[in-house]
Amino acid sequence: MAYAAVAEPSRRADIWFGEPARQRRWTVLIRFLLAIPQLIVIAILAVATEVVAIIGWFGALFMGRLPEWVHTFIGGFLRWQARVNAYCFLLTDQYPPYEFADEPYAARPLLPGPGPLNRLAVFFRIVLAIPASVLGALVSYGLSIPLLFITWLIMVCTGQMPASLYGAYAASIRYQYRLSAYLFLLTSEYPWGILGDRASERLPGGMSPAAPPAGPPAAPPAWSMGSSPPPPPPVVPAWLPPPPPTPAAGAMPPPPPSEIAAPPPPDGGAERGRLVLSRASRVWMLFAIAWGVVLVAGYAAGVVSISFHFSTTTSQHDAIVNDFNAPNGPKATVQAAITASQHCTTVACLRPSHFAAASSLQLFAAEVRGMSLPSNAQDPAGAVESDADQLASAFTKLANSANAQAYRTTVEKSGLNTLLQSLPADTNNLLNALNQSVF
């Protein structure tokens, strides 16, 4: 993985990354606890940023550019957030500064100044950002669940993140930073570079990222009086930072890598950071995209399944309530049969209401039996079916009684009064079980 600074008057948002370095393992072990204060501040600032972003959106829509104070506030928030993300994703153990301004850091966010914006693109900015947001979410999920935990374990044991994973996480953080800058109108350049920059990509001004030729430069040709002076030798850009100086004898040893912050860009922020990923880092990014698709698909399937279960269970609950309380349902027909038994003096007078109650109870038992109920509702449903079937049988026998004496004998032997109390109670138990299954 190669990192270099490139002079470029660009309108894009970038992050200048340092090289992977050893970290103090105790800070890795409790990284989440150490990051809690930063995350709390970021959460509070995010609310304010949303409000400022709405104001900025209206300003950009009417002015064609983001108001400078909005650009300053949101830009400071995104810098802070990017540094915290780099810290949380274990790219460095240098604690992020509580600062909006640009600060030297192992992951240094760089932003362009306010510039003109296309009003139509501003109006549809959220819609335009949807594809990039989906890709960013897939990569974030793929690099986090459970890969970040595995990376944490590796770093707890070794004190250093593998270079291939460092490149993958750096590219993901940079992409999210570019996406946020685009979404919040800090730049008009669409987010790109999820797989890093191409090593063969030509740079602004016709420059090439190839390393300068080895060996000393050729001596300039001699010239004499009266001849034109030779052209100055070409200036070769310094693509890589110079090697550290050799310490003098007796000098203090250099600090460990974990205490060295990434050097800032040479001109204090006007240059942009190029991030060329190794083949292994690109493989990790492709894995993150594919694994993110699997995670999102699984999550979506789970949501659909839960929603279907919720809808089905709710409809079953409502169906039982409606069927039981319907004008021709068990509640009404059984009450009519009881009322008839209190007023009629002959079995013939009782017969129509009892047959109606028996028919309603049989239908209710069949409807409950035909439902595909959750496991916790199976036993209460069986009790309801048994109560309804026994009551239907008892009302049928009562309707077919030869005389009043036979009617009274059937009432005593069938346990009718007990069944009349247990059916409503068991139905309520079934409805409670369905409610518990929903939530």
C-alpha positions in Angstrom: 0.0 0.0 0.0 1.4 3.4 -1.0 0.6 6.7 0.4 1.6 10.0 -1.1 0.6 13.7 -1.2 -0.3 15.2 -4.6 -0.5 18.9 -5.3 -3.9 19.4 -6.9 -6.4 22.4 -7.0 -9.3 20.0 -6.4 -12.9 20.4 -5.3 -12.9 17.0 -3.7 -12.8 16.0 0.0 -9.8 13.8 1.0 -8.1 12.3 4.0 -4.3 12.2 4.3 -3.4 8.9 6.0 -0.2 8.0 7.7 1.5 4.6 7.5 0.3 1.6 9.7 2.2 1.8 13.0 2.4 -0.2 16.2 -0.1 0.8 18.8 -0.3 0.4 22.6 -2.2 -2.8 23.1 -3.9 -1.5 26.3 -5.5 1.3 24.4 -6.7 -1.2 21.8 -8.2 -3.3 24.5 -10.3 -0.5 25.9 -10.7 1.5 22.7 -14.5 1.6 22.9 -14.4 2.9 26.4 -11.9 5.5 25.5 -14.0 6.6 22.6 -17.2 7.1 24.5 -16.6 10.8 25.3 -15.8 11.5 21.7 -18.9 9.6 20.5 -21.1 11.5 22.9 -19.8 14.9 21.6 -20.2 13.7 18.0 -23.8 12.6 18.7 -24.6 16.1 20.2 -22.9 17.9 17.3 -24.7 15.8 14.8 -28.0 17.2 15.9 -26.7 20.7 15.5 -25.2 19.8 12.1 -28.5 18.6 10.8 -30.1 22.0 11.6 -27.3 23.9 10.1 -27.4 21.7 7.0 -31.1 22.5 6.4 -30.2 26.2 6.6 -27.3 25.6 4.3 -29.5 23.7 1.8 -31.9 26.7 1.5 -28.9 29.1 1.2 -27.3 27.0 -1.5 -30.6 26.7 -3.4 -31.0 30.4 -3.6 -27.4 31.6 -3.7 -25.9 28.9 -5.8 -23.2 28.3 -3.1 -23.1 27.3 0.5 -22.9 30.1 3.0 -19.3 30.4 4.3 -20.3 30.0 8.0 -22.3 26.9 7.2 -19.3 25.5 5.3 -17.0 26.2 8.2 -19.3 24.6 10.8 -20.1 21.4 8.9 -16.6 21.1 7.6 -15.3 21.2 11.2 -17.8 18.6 12.3 -16.9 16.3 9.4 -13.2 16.7 10.3 -13.9 15.8 13.9 -16.1 12.9 12.9 -13.5 11.5 10.5 -10.7 11.6 13.1 -13.0 9.8 15.6 -13.9 7.2 13.0 -10.2 6.5 12.3 -9.7 6.1 16.1 -12.6 3.8 16.6 -11.7 1.7 13.5 -8.2 1.2 15.1 -6.2 3.0 12.5 -4.3 4.9 15.2 -4.1 5.1 18.9 -3.5 8.9 18.8 -6.5 10.3 20.7 -8.6 12.7 18.5 -8.4 16.3 19.4 -11.6 18.0 20.5 -11.3 20.5 17.7 -13.2 21.7 14.6 -10.1 23.1 13.0 -7.6 21.2 10.8 -5.1 19.6 13.1 -2.1 17.3 12.4 -3.3 13.8 12.9 -2.7 10.2 11.7 -5.8 10.6 9.5 -6.0 14.2 8.5 -9.2 15.3 6.7 -8.9 17.9 4.0 -11.7 20.0 2.6 -12.0 22.4 -0.4 -13.2 26.0 0.3 -16.7 27.1 -0.6 -17.4 27.0 -4.3 -20.3 27.3 -6.8 -23.0 24.6 -6.7 -25.5 23.5 -9.3 -28.9 24.5 -7.9 -30.6 21.5 -9.5 -28.1 19.1 -8.0 -28.6 20.9 -4.7 -32.3 20.4 -4.9 -32.0 16.6 -5.6 -28.9 16.1 -3.5 -30.4 13.4 -1.2 -31.8 11.5 -4.2 -28.4 11.7 -6.0 -26.6 10.5 -2.9 -28.7 7.3 -2.5 -26.5 5.0 -4.7 -23.3 6.2 -2.9 -25.0 5.8 0.5 -26.0 2.3 -0.3 -22.5 1.4 -1.3 -21.0 3.0 1.8 -23.5 1.2 4.0 -22.6 -2.2 2.4 -18.9 -1.6 2.9 -19.4 -0.4 6.5 -21.4 -3.5 7.4 -19.0 -5.8 5.7 -15.9 -4.3 7.5 -17.7 -4.2 10.9 -19.7 -7.4 11.4 -17.7 -9.4 12.6 -14.5 -8.4 10.9 -13.8 -5.4 13.2 -14.0 -7.7 16.2 -11.5 -10.1 14.7 -9.2 -7.2 13.8 -9.5 -6.0 17.4 -8.4 -9.4 18.7 -5.4 -9.5 16.3 -4.3 -6.0 17.4 -4.8 -6.9 21.1 -2.4 -9.8 20.6 0.1 -8.2 18.1 -0.3 -4.4 18.7 -0.5 -3.7 15.0 -3.2 -3.9 12.3 -2.3 -5.9 9.2 -1.4 -3.5 6.3 -4.1 -5.0 4.0 -6.8 -4.3 6.5 -5.4 -0.9 7.3 -5.8 0.0 3.6 -9.4 -1.3 3.5 -10.5 0.6 6.6 -8.7 3.7 5.4 -10.5 3.6 2.0 -13.9 3.0 3.7 -13.4 6.0 6.1 -12.3 8.2 3.2 -15.3 7.2 1.1 -17.7 7.9 4.0 -16.0 11.3 4.5 -16.4 12.1 0.8 -20.0 11.0 0.9 -20.8 13.2 3.9 -19.1 16.2 2.2 -21.1 15.7 -0.9 -24.4 15.1 1.0 -23.8 18.3 3.1 -23.0 20.3 0.0 -19.3 21.0 0.9 -18.3 19.8 -2.5 -20.0 19.1 -5.8 -17.8 16.1 -6.6 -19.6 12.7 -6.4 -18.1 10.3 -3.9 -15.6 7.8 -5.5 -12.5 5.8 -4.6 -14.0 3.0 -2.6 -11.2 0.7 -4.0 -8.6 3.4 -3.6 -6.8 5.3 -6.3 -5.2 3.8 -9.3 -1.4 3.6 -9.2 -1.3 4.5 -13.0 -3.6 7.5 -12.6 -2.2 10.6 -14.1 -2.1 13.6 -11.8 -3.0 17.2 -12.5 -0.7 19.2 -14.7 0.4 16.2 -16.7 2.4 14.8 -13.8 2.8 11.0 -13.3 3.0 9.1 -10.0 6.0 7.2 -11.2 9.0 7.5 -8.9 11.8 9.8 -9.9 14.7 8.2 -11.8 17.4 6.8 -9.7 20.9 8.2 -9.7 22.2 11.8 -9.7 20.9 14.2 -12.2 23.0 14.8 -15.4 25.4 17.8 -15.3 24.1 20.7 -17.4 25.9 21.3 -20.7 28.6 24.0 -20.8 27.8 27.2 -22.5 29.9 30.2 -23.6 29.4 33.9 -24.0 27.0 34.8 -26.7 25.1 31.6 -26.6 21.7 31.1 -25.0 21.8 29.7 -21.5 20.6 26.1 -21.2 17.1 25.4 -19.9 16.9 24.8 -16.2 16.8 21.1 -15.2 13.3 19.7 -14.7 11.9 19.7 -11.2 11.1 16.3 -10.0 8.3 16.2 -7.4 9.0 14.5 -4.2 6.5 11.7 -4.2 7.5 10.2 -0.9 8.6 11.9 2.3 12.3 12.0 2.8 13.9 9.3 4.9 14.3 10.2 8.6 17.8 11.5 9.4 20.3 9.2 11.0 20.6 10.1 14.7 24.0 11.3 15.8 26.0 9.2 18.2 24.8 9.5 21.7 21.4 11.0 20.7 18.2 9.9 22.3 16.4 7.0 20.4 13.3 8.0 18.4 9.9 7.5 20.0 8.0 4.3 19.3 5.9 4.3 16.1 2.7 4.5 18.2 3.6 7.9 19.5 4.4 9.4 16.0 1.5 11.3 14.5 1.2 11.2 10.7 3.1 14.3 9.3 0.8 16.9 7.8 0.8 17.7 4.1 3.7 19.9 3.2 1.7 23.0 2.5 -0.6 22.8 5.4 -3.7 21.4 3.7 -3.7 22.5 0.0 -2.5 19.1 -1.2 -4.7 16.0 -1.4 -3.9 12.5 -0.2 -3.7 9.7 -2.7 -4.5 6.2 -1.4 -3.3 3.3 -3.5 -4.5 0.0 -2.1 -2.5 -3.2 -2.3 -4.1 -6.2 -4.0 -4.9 -7.7 -0.6 -6.6 -4.5 0.5 -8.7 -4.5 -2.6 -9.7 -8.1 -2.0 -10.8 -7.1 1.5 -12.9 -4.3 0.1 -14.6 -6.6 -2.5 -15.2 -9.1 0.4 -16.7 -6.3 2.4 -19.1 -5.3 -0.4 -20.2 -8.9 -1.0 -20.5 -9.7 2.8 -22.4 -6.4 3.2 -24.9 -7.5 0.6 -25.4 -10.8 2.4 -25.9 -9.0 5.8 -28.3 -6.5 4.3 -30.2 -9.2 2.5 -30.4 -11.2 5.7 -31.6 -8.2 7.6 -34.2 -7.4 5.0 -35.4 -11.0 5.0 -35.6 -10.9 8.8 -37.6 -7.6 8.7 -40.0 -9.1 6.1 -40.4 -12.3 8.1 -41.1 -10.3 11.4 -43.5 -8.0 9.6 -45.3 -11.0 8.0 -45.4 -12.7 11.4 -46.7 -9.5 13.1 -49.3 -9.0 10.4 -50.4 -12.7 10.4 -50.6 -12.9 14.2 -52.5 -9.6 14.5 -55.0 -10.7 11.9 -55.5 -14.0 13.8 -56.0 -12.1 17.0 -58.6 -9.9 15.3 -60.3 -12.8 13.6 -60.8 -14.7 16.9 -62.2 -11.6 18.6 -64.5 -10.8 15.7 -65.7 -14.4 15.3 -66.4 -14.9 19.0 -68.3 -11.6 19.3 -70.1 -11.6 16.0 -73.9 -11.4 15.9 -74.0 -15.1 15.0 -70.9 -16.0 17.0 -70.6 -18.2 20.1 -71.1 -15.3 22.6 -74.4 -14.1 21.2 -75.9 -17.6 20.3 -74.9 -19.1 23.7 -76.4 -16.2 25.5 -79.6 -16.5 23.4 -79.8 -20.3 24.3 -79.4 -19.5 28.0 -82.1 -16.8 27.8 -84.4 -19.2 26.1 -83.9 -21.9 28.8 -85.0 -19.3 31.4 -88.3 -18.4 29.6 -89.3 -21.5 27.7 -91.5 -24.2 29.3 -91.1 -26.9 26.6 -88.2 -28.5 24.8 -89.7 -27.5 21.5 -89.4 -23.9 22.5 -85.7 -24.3 23.4 -84.7 -26.4 20.4 -84.0 -23.6 17.7 -81.8 -21.5 20.0 -79.8 -24.6 21.1 -79.2 -25.8 17.6 -78.0 -22.3 16.6 -75.6 -22.3 19.6 -74.3 -25.7 18.7 -73.8 -24.7 15.0 -72.0 -21.5 16.0 -69.7 -23.3 18.4 -68.8 -26.0 15.9 -67.9 -23.3 13.3 -65.8 -21.4 15.9 -63.9 -24.5 16.8 -63.2 -25.3 13.1 -61.9 -21.7 12.5 -59.5 -21.9 15.4 -58.4 -25.4 14.4 -57.7 -24.2 10.8 -55.3 -21.3 11.9 -51.5 -21.7 11.7 -50.8 -20.3 15.1 -47.4 -19.7 16.8 -46.0 -22.4 19.1 -46.9 -20.6 22.3 -50.5 -20.3 21.3 -50.9 -24.0 20.4 -52.0 -25.2 23.9 -54.5 -22.4 24.5 -56.0 -23.0 21.1 -56.4 -26.7 21.9 -58.3 -25.8 25.1 -60.6 -23.4 23.1 -61.3 -26.1 20.5 -62.1 -28.7 23.2 -64.4 -26.3 25.0 -66.3 -25.3 21.9 -66.7 -28.9 20.7 -68.0 -30.1 24.1 -70.4 -27.2 24.3 -71.6 -27.9 20.8 -72.2 -31.5 21.6 -74.0 -30.6 24.9 -76.4 -28.1 23.1 -77.1 -30.6 20.5 -78.1 -33.3 23.1 -80.2 -30.7 24.9 -82.0 -29.8 21.7 -82.8 -33.5 21.1 -84.1 -34.1 24.7 -87.4 -36.0 24.7 -88.8 -34.1 27.7 -87.9 -31.7 30.5 -86.6 -34.4 32.7 -84.2 -35.7 30.0 -83.1 -32.0 29.5 -82.2 -31.6 33.2 -80.3 -34.9 33.3 -78.2 -33.9 30.2 -77.4 -30.5 31.8 -76.1 -32.3 34.9 -74.1 -34.9 33.1 -72.5 -32.7 30.4 -71.0 -30.2 32.8 -72.6 -27.4 30.9 -72.1 -24.7 33.5 -68.4 -25.4 33.8 -67.9 -25.3 30.0 -69.8 -22.0 29.8 -67.2 -20.5 32.2 -64.1 -22.1 30.7 -64.7 -21.2 27.0 -64.4 -17.4 27.6 -61.5 -17.8 29.9 -59.6 -20.1 27.5 -60.4 -17.7 24.6 -58.8 -14.8 26.6 -55.7 -17.0 27.3 -55.4 -17.6 23.5 -55.6 -13.9 22.8 -53.0 -13.2 25.4 -50.7 -15.8 23.9 -51.1 -14.2 20.4 -50.3 -10.7 21.9 -47.1 -12.1 23.5 -46.1 -13.7 20.2 -46.5 -10.3 18.4 -44.2 -8.4 20.8 
